[in-house]
Structure formats: structure tokens, C-alpha cells
């Protein structure tokens, strides 16, 4: 019989968040993204070991995450507006934002020196439309293989030889695309459709891009799908954000369920960058941005079935700051936005977004039963933590005797 470990959590905000006053702790990159990049493109960041690498308009920058007080360092491609890169040892294949022809750069010394390797076939797109390329999607197993997306009807391309040659997989121009993390033969493409005339905004290929299945009909009309996260141990379970909603599937993308947040002012934003916790897959994080006044984070402690109220961070720059990317590092989330890179304690996020007032519990505090178990909505549940029988089916956070109890 499977055992469950109980963890008692305090309602108090943890010291680290209290010291900073806000959940988002800025890492002081000091390079704001230009309006031209912010409006269309999404520069990426990656964690390699204990080093964070961030693509910026001034080159590739790095920071030692073991010492967040350390200075940012120029890691390569000095003075070049980098959108994304793929690394294979000292070889780096980079995508830069440039209306000229030198859009694809190759370095053999970690970015110190580099050369233009833009394929001739792509130069025609650049000459006609200017810069048309989004970012790379890395293959989960093969560093030589990755995807490239472009708009203006250019489509999705794949290389299997680290950018020497490219094969077109699709004529659709997605906002988001990528490989299934456990089964890279599955590729998805979704979003607003770029600049094509096609109405389809969500497709999945189960054979490496040879054929595609339309999935937009599974979703509400006009809905947008963002990046997809894949459950780390159950490859059939996926989750994605959207405009005022979250999408989930439990059958490998064949059918989808939608959780609507229409009319919920806190959750009415474009949800992107879903992320399963790297230690507990029952915890899922979602970032929301490009919304007036706030950047937002929310989390689920039951695998995406229900979502806690979002944490809303006041925007300090423009009224519609965009979150470009979100990654995990140990017990932290890293958020890359227009203004800075921010570090967020996952424990603090869960603590703040699952806090509930005494008056929200049913029955009210004076009427609650001693020892009874309530969910976060104040509803009494019919099991005891000490009895792990067939009645107990769901891990997550609960309330007992005025304290939160996490079952892992």
C-alpha cells in the first residue's frame, strides 16, 4: 500500500518574501528588452547546471545561481541581439534579431567568436519580410536536432545536423511549438496562427511532422493555446495555458478539457509557460503576462485539476509587460520579463496563493469540527489522514484545525 507523508505548513508568509516585500526578487540584469523585441519576439533563457543564461539585445549573459549576489557576465555574442541558442559542447548555434542576412550565427568557442551561417533558402524570406524567425525548440534527447519556427507562412523547419541543413515540416506559422518531452516523435504547433490565412490554431503530429492532426475544434472558438508542459511520469497527461483558461488532456493530446476563468478578474489574463514541479508533479505552475497592471503567477497542487488564486506582481515599467520565459532551478522559479529576470520561491508562491481567510471556511470557525478535514474551498472531505484506504484518492493541500496540511 502506498504511503503518504504529511507536512504541516504555517499560514505565515516566509521570511524571504517578507524581507523583499514582494514575491518577485529581481536579479538585476539591467538590460530592458526594446519595444521592437517586446512586441513580437520572445528572447529565451536556460539553466545549465548552476548557471543561468539569458538572451538579450546586447548578447548572451550569464549568472551564477549559487550566488545570486554575483554580477552578470557577458557569456558570448557581444553586442548581438540574441533571441535563442542551442549548445553542443563549445559549439553554439544562435538565432539573432536582425533585419539583415546574418540571422543565424555559429560559434565554436562558446560565443567568443562567431560566423554568419544563415542558409541561402532563408535569406529569401529575410529579404522579402525582414526578420521572420521566432525561436528554437530543443529536441529532448539529441542536441543536434531542433525546430525553428517562422511567420509570414514560412512554417516550421527541423534540423538534425546542428543547423547545416533544414527540412520543412509544416507551412503553419505557430506562436508556440515543441517536442513531446518523453516522445519527440510528437510535435505540437499552436497559437494565433502568425501571419497565415489559415484558421487552424492548434495541430499535433504523432509521426515526427510527416502528418498533422487539427485540434482547434477541441477548444472554444477564438481560444489561444500557449506552450505545452508534459507530465514527467505519465506521458499521456499534458497541460497548456490560454486566454482566460487552462487546457488539459489525459489521452496524449487526443481530446482536451478546458477550465474557464471568464469573469474572474484575477485570472483573466493570457496564461503561458506551464511547468510541472521538478520534485512533485502534483504541483504545476503557470505564468501570466501582457496584461494591464500585473504580472501573474498561479499554481495547482492537484496536478492541474484546480488552481489557486494567482499572485499578482505590480508592473513597474510599461502597463503591458510580457513574460518571455519561465524556468525552474531547484526550489525557485525564474521569470524572464521585459524589465528584468526575477527569482520566485516556489514555497512562498504556494504559501501565498493557498492562504485562505478564516471567514472563507464552511462552516465558520466557531462551528468547525475539531479534527475534521476541509479542502481549500472550505468543504468538508470524507477521509482521515490516518486512514489510507480506498476512500483516499487525491493528494494536495487541506485544512485541519486551522492549519494547512500537505499530503505528498
C-alpha positions in Angstrom: 0.0 0.0 0.0 1.3 3.4 -1.0 2.3 5.6 2.0 1.8 9.3 2.2 3.9 11.8 4.1 2.2 14.7 6.0 3.7 18.1 6.1 2.2 20.8 8.3 2.5 24.3 6.7 2.2 27.6 8.5 -0.1 30.4 7.4 2.7 33.0 8.0 4.5 34.4 4.9 8.0 33.0 4.9 10.9 35.3 5.9 12.4 35.6 2.5 9.3 37.0 0.9 8.8 39.4 3.9 12.3 40.7 3.6 11.9 41.6 -0.1 8.3 42.8 0.4 7.3 41.1 -2.9 7.4 37.6 -4.2 9.4 38.5 -7.4 13.0 39.1 -6.4 14.8 41.0 -9.2 18.2 39.6 -10.3 19.4 42.9 -11.7 20.0 42.1 -15.3 19.9 45.8 -16.2 19.0 45.2 -19.8 15.4 46.0 -20.6 14.1 44.5 -23.8 13.5 47.0 -26.6 9.9 47.7 -27.7 10.7 46.2 -31.1 11.6 42.9 -29.5 9.0 43.0 -26.8 6.0 43.4 -29.2 6.8 40.3 -31.3 9.7 38.2 -30.2 10.4 36.2 -27.1 14.1 36.0 -26.1 14.8 32.8 -24.2 16.8 31.7 -21.1 18.2 28.4 -20.0 19.6 26.9 -16.8 22.8 24.8 -17.4 24.0 23.3 -14.2 24.1 26.2 -11.7 24.5 28.9 -14.4 21.6 30.9 -15.9 22.0 32.0 -19.5 19.8 34.8 -20.8 19.4 36.0 -24.4 19.4 39.8 -24.5 19.7 42.6 -27.1 23.3 43.0 -26.1 24.4 39.4 -26.3 24.2 36.2 -24.2 24.6 36.9 -20.5 25.1 34.5 -17.6 24.7 34.5 -13.8 25.9 32.1 -11.1 22.7 30.9 -9.4 24.7 29.6 -6.4 25.5 33.2 -5.6 22.6 35.5 -6.7 24.6 38.5 -5.5 27.2 37.8 -8.1 27.5 40.1 -11.2 26.0 39.2 -14.6 28.7 38.2 -17.1 28.8 38.5 -20.8 28.9 34.9 -22.0 29.1 35.4 -25.7 28.0 37.1 -28.9 28.9 40.6 -27.6 26.7 43.3 -28.9 24.4 41.0 -30.9 20.7 40.8 -30.1 20.3 37.1 -29.3 16.8 35.6 -29.3 17.8 31.9 -28.7 20.6 29.4 -29.0 21.4 25.7 -28.9 24.6 24.4 -27.4 26.6 21.3 -28.2 29.8 21.5 -26.1 31.7 24.6 -27.2 29.6 24.8 -30.3 26.7 27.3 -30.1 24.1 27.8 -32.9 22.4 31.1 -32.2 19.4 33.0 -33.6 19.7 36.7 -33.5 17.2 39.5 -34.2 18.4 41.2 -37.3 16.8 42.6 -40.4 20.0 41.9 -42.3 21.1 38.5 -43.5 23.3 37.5 -40.6 20.4 36.0 -38.5 22.0 32.5 -37.8 25.4 32.5 -36.1 27.7 29.7 -35.3 30.4 29.7 -32.7 33.0 27.0 -31.9 34.4 28.7 -28.8 31.3 29.3 -26.6 30.3 32.5 -28.3 33.6 34.4 -28.2 33.9 34.4 -32.0 31.2 33.5 -34.5 30.3 33.5 -38.2 27.2 34.0 -40.2 25.7 30.7 -41.3 22.3 31.8 -42.5 21.1 29.3 -45.1 20.5 30.7 -48.6 16.9 29.5 -48.6 16.1 31.6 -45.5 17.7 34.7 -47.0 14.8 35.0 -49.4 12.4 35.2 -46.5 14.5 37.8 -44.8 14.9 39.9 -48.0 11.2 39.9 -48.5 9.8 40.2 -45.0 12.7 41.2 -42.7 13.2 39.1 -39.7 10.7 36.3 -39.6 12.0 33.7 -37.1 10.7 33.1 -33.6 12.9 30.8 -31.5 14.2 27.2 -31.3 12.6 24.2 -29.8 15.2 21.8 -28.5 15.0 18.0 -29.0 14.8 16.4 -25.6 17.4 13.7 -26.4 19.5 14.8 -29.4 21.5 18.1 -29.2 21.9 18.1 -33.0 18.2 18.2 -33.6 15.9 21.2 -33.0 13.0 23.0 -34.5 12.7 26.5 -35.9 9.5 28.5 -36.5 8.9 31.4 -38.7 5.9 33.5 -39.6 4.8 35.0 -42.9 3.8 31.5 -44.0 7.3 30.2 -43.9 6.4 27.4 -41.4 8.2 25.0 -39.1 11.7 23.6 -40.0 13.8 20.9 -38.4 17.5 20.3 -38.5 19.1 17.0 -37.5 22.7 18.1 -38.1 23.0 21.2 -35.9 21.8 23.7 -38.4 23.7 22.6 -41.5 20.6 21.6 -43.3 16.9 22.2 -42.7 13.7 20.3 -43.6 10.3 21.9 -43.7 7.7 20.1 -41.6 4.8 22.5 -41.8 3.5 25.6 -43.6 1.7 26.8 -40.5 3.2 29.7 -38.6 2.6 29.0 -34.9 3.3 31.2 -31.9 4.3 28.1 -29.8 5.7 24.8 -30.9 7.9 22.0 -29.5 8.6 18.3 -29.0 6.9 16.0 -26.5 9.4 15.7 -23.7 9.2 11.9 -23.4 8.3 11.1 -27.0 9.9 13.5 -29.5 8.1 11.9 -32.4 5.2 14.0 -31.2 5.4 17.7 -32.2 2.8 20.4 -31.5 2.2 23.8 -33.0 -0.3 26.3 -31.7 -1.1 29.9 -31.0 -2.6 32.7 -33.0 -1.6 31.4 -36.4 1.1 34.0 -37.1 0.5 35.8 -40.4 -1.1 33.0 -42.4 -4.7 32.9 -43.6 -5.3 29.5 -42.0 -7.9 29.4 -39.3 -6.4 26.4 -37.5 -4.5 27.4 -34.4 -3.6 24.0 -32.9 -2.1 21.0 -34.5 -0.3 17.8 -33.4 1.9 15.5 -35.3 2.4 12.0 -34.0 4.9 10.9 -36.7 7.7 13.5 -36.5 6.0 16.1 -38.6 5.0 13.9 -41.6 1.3 14.3 -41.0 -0.7 16.7 -38.7 -4.0 16.4 -36.9 -6.1 19.5 -36.4 -7.1 20.1 -32.7 -8.6 23.6 -32.7 -12.1 22.1 -32.9 -11.5 20.6 -29.4 -11.2 24.1 -28.0 -13.6 27.1 -27.5 -13.8 29.4 -30.5 -11.1 32.0 -30.7 -9.1 30.5 -27.9 -5.3 30.6 -27.9 -3.1 27.8 -26.8 0.4 28.6 -25.4 3.3 26.2 -24.7 2.5 22.7 -23.5 4.0 21.0 -20.5 4.2 17.2 -20.3 3.8 15.2 -17.1 7.2 13.8 -16.2 6.0 10.3 -15.4 2.7 10.0 -17.3 3.3 10.9 -21.0 -0.4 10.9 -21.8 -1.0 13.9 -19.4 -0.4 17.4 -20.9 -1.3 20.9 -19.8 -1.3 24.3 -21.5 -2.4 27.8 -20.8 -4.6 30.0 -22.9 -6.6 33.3 -22.8 -8.5 33.2 -19.6 -8.3 29.4 -19.4 -6.2 26.3 -18.9 -6.3 23.2 -21.1 -5.6 19.6 -20.0 -5.5 16.3 -21.7 -5.1 12.8 -20.3 -5.0 10.8 -23.6 -1.9 12.1 -25.3 -3.5 15.1 -26.8 -6.4 13.4 -28.5 -9.1 15.2 -26.5 -8.9 18.3 -24.3 -10.8 19.7 -21.3 -11.0 23.5 -20.7 -11.1 25.3 -17.4 -12.6 28.8 -18.0 -11.7 31.8 -15.9 -14.2 34.2 -17.7 -15.5 36.7 -15.2 -12.7 36.0 -12.8 -10.8 39.3 -12.8 -7.7 37.8 -11.1 -7.4 35.0 -13.7 -8.4 36.9 -16.8 -5.1 37.1 -18.5 -3.1 35.1 -21.1 -1.7 32.1 -19.2 1.6 30.8 -20.6 4.7 28.7 -19.7 3.1 25.8 -17.7 5.7 24.0 -15.6 5.4 20.8 -13.6 7.4 21.0 -10.4 10.7 19.1 -10.8 10.2 17.2 -7.5 6.4 16.9 -7.1 4.4 16.5 -10.3 1.2 17.2 -8.5 2.3 20.8 -8.4 2.0 22.8 -11.6 2.9 26.5 -12.1 1.6 28.9 -14.7 2.8 32.4 -15.6 0.5 35.2 -17.0 1.7 38.4 -18.6 0.9 41.0 -21.2 -2.0 42.2 -19.0 -2.6 45.7 -17.6 -1.0 46.4 -14.2 0.2 43.0 -13.2 2.5 40.0 -14.0 0.8 36.9 -12.5 1.7 33.5 -11.3 -0.6 30.8 -10.2 -0.2 27.2 -9.1 -2.1 24.0 -8.8 -1.4 21.4 -6.0 -3.5 18.7 -7.5 -1.9 18.2 -10.9 -3.9 21.0 -12.6 -7.4 19.9 -11.6 -7.9 23.1 -9.6 -5.9 26.3 -9.5 -5.2 28.6 -6.5 -5.8 32.3 -6.7 -3.0 34.0 -8.6 -0.2 36.0 -7.1 -0.2 39.4 -8.8 3.0 41.4 -9.0 2.6 45.1 -9.8 4.3 46.0 -13.1 7.0 48.7 -12.6 7.5 49.6 -16.3 5.0 49.5 -19.1 1.3 48.7 -18.5 1.5 45.5 -20.5 4.8 43.8 -19.5 5.3 40.5 -21.3 6.7 37.3 -19.6 9.1 35.8 -22.2 10.1 32.6 -20.4 9.9 30.7 -17.1 12.3 28.0 -15.9 13.0 26.1 -12.7 16.1 26.0 -10.6 16.0 23.8 -7.5 13.3 25.3 -5.2 12.9 28.5 -7.3 11.2 29.7 -10.4 13.0 32.0 -12.8 10.8 34.6 -14.6 12.2 36.5 -17.6 10.2 39.5 -18.5 10.7 42.8 -20.3 12.1 44.6 -17.3 14.4 42.0 -15.6 14.9 38.4 -14.6 13.1 37.6 -11.3 13.6 34.7 -8.9 10.5 33.4 -7.1 10.5 30.9 -4.2 8.1 28.1 -5.0 7.3 27.5 -1.3 6.4 31.2 -0.9 4.3 31.1 -4.0 2.3 28.1 -2.8 2.1 29.7 0.7 0.7 33.0 -0.6 -1.7 31.6 -3.2 -3.2 29.0 -0.9 -3.7 31.2 2.1 -7.4 31.5 2.9 -9.1 33.6 5.4 -11.0 32.2 8.4 -14.3 33.6 7.1 -14.0 31.6 3.8 -14.2 28.3 5.6 -17.5 26.5 5.8 -18.7 26.0 8.4 -17.5 29.2 10.1 -14.6 29.0 12.6 -16.8 28.7 15.6 -18.7 25.8 14.0 -15.9 23.7 12.6 -15.4 20.2 13.9 -12.2 19.6 15.7 -10.0 17.2 13.6 -12.3 17.4 10.6 -10.6 17.8 7.2 -11.6 20.6 4.7 -10.4 21.4 1.2 -9.1 24.9 0.3 -12.7 26.0 -0.6 -13.8 25.2 2.9 -15.7 22.0 2.0 -15.5 19.1 4.4 -14.0 16.0 2.9 -14.8 12.4 4.0 -11.5 10.9 4.9 -9.0 11.0 7.8 -5.3 11.4 7.2 -4.6 8.4 9.4 -6.7 6.1 7.3 -5.2 5.5 3.9 -7.8 3.2 2.3 -9.8 3.2 -0.9 -11.6 6.4 0.1 -8.3 8.4 -0.2 -7.6 9.2 -3.8 -6.2 12.8 -4.1 -3.0 14.3 -2.8 -2.8 18.0 -2.3 -3.4 20.7 0.3 -6.1 20.6 3.0 -7.1 22.4 6.2 -7.2 20.7 9.6 -7.6 22.6 12.9 -6.8 25.9 11.2 -3.6 24.8 9.6 -2.7 23.7 6.1 -1.8 20.1 5.7 0.0 18.9 2.5 -0.2 15.2 1.5 2.6 14.2 -0.8 
